[in-house]
Amino acid sequence: MDLRSAWESEGEFIERTVGSMAREFAKAMHLPPDDIEDIKQELRMDLWRRLPSFKEEKAGLRTFITLLVRNKIENIRQHLIAGKRDVGKVAYSLDEELFTSDGTTICRLDFLTVEAIKDANFRWALPEEQILDLRIDIRAALGGLTEKQRSLCRLICSGYTVSEISGQLNVSRSVIYERLKALRERFKKL
């Protein structure tokens, strides 16, 4: 669809939708009122980028706009929440100088062992017993999956996007999202 004609025909609807959803989101996330304009700008930019992929045969323009705005709001929400994780965690520079007990300095990178660098998850290493329990739980969950669900898991683990998976399985993205939701529920029960 031509961007200019979409914006001309639905500009008022776009502004109303973007404005109301940005205000609701800011209120729900306890953001300062000053952030509303930034959120609205992000929503407009996302719409501007994605409007050319609109296909009349799949949905109405207003439905498409509403879905795009909702999805972008959710992306912003997830980004804000992710930024709040591990707030107590201190980010260190690998070039930072550390003082040793004999009064000399050593670069933090030199302090790390090769094994620690290779194991990117060394901070989160689990005791052997918990790893074994986790493996048992995962095998039990995977064993109870249908072939469609296992196939979806393989595609996700291979790094395919929802759109690519949708194309490969010849089903709509909403079906993929429903299947992902069912998988998440299955794994949450572990």
C-alpha positions, 0 to 999 in steps of 0.5 A, a space after each residue: 500500500 502507498 504510505 502517503 495514501 494510507 496516512 491521508 485516508 486514515 491519519 486521524 484514526 492513526 493519531 487517535 489510536 497511537 495517542 490513546 494506546 500510548 497514554 494507556 501504556 504510560 499509565 499502566 507502566 507508571 511512566 512519566 507523562 513526558 514519555 508519552 510523546 516518545 512512545 507515540 513517536 516510536 509507534 508512528 515510526 513503526 507504523 511508517 516502516 510496516 504499512 507497506 506490508 499491508 495486504 487488503 485481502 487479509 484484513 482491513 486497514 484499521 485492523 492492521 494499524 491497530 494490530 501493529 500498534 498493539 504489537 509495538 506497545 508489547 515490544 516496548 513493554 518487554 524492552 522496559 521490563 528486560 531493562 529492569 532485570 538484574 538491577 543489582 548486577 554491576 556491569 564491569 569493564 574487562 579493561 578495568 584495573 584490579 589491585 592485587 594483594 601484593 600492590 600491583 594491578 592486573 587487568 580484569 580480562 587477565 584475571 579471568 580464566 580461559 575456562 570462565 570466558 569459554 563458559 559464558 554462563 559461569 555465573 548461572 551454573 547450576 549444581 549437577 543435581 539441578 541440571 539432572 532434574 531439569 533434563 528429566 523435566 525437559 525430556 518429560 515435556 518433550 515426550 508429551 508433545 505432538 509431532 507438530 509441537 516438536 517440529 515447531 520447537 526444532 524450527 524455533 531452536 534453528 533460529 527461524 522467525 515466526 513469519 518464516 515458520 508460518 511460511 514453512 508450515 503453510 499456516 498463519 502467524 496467528 496459528 503459530 502464536 497460538 501453538 507457541 502459547 500452548 508450548 509455553 503453558 506446557 513448559 510452565 507446568 514444569 
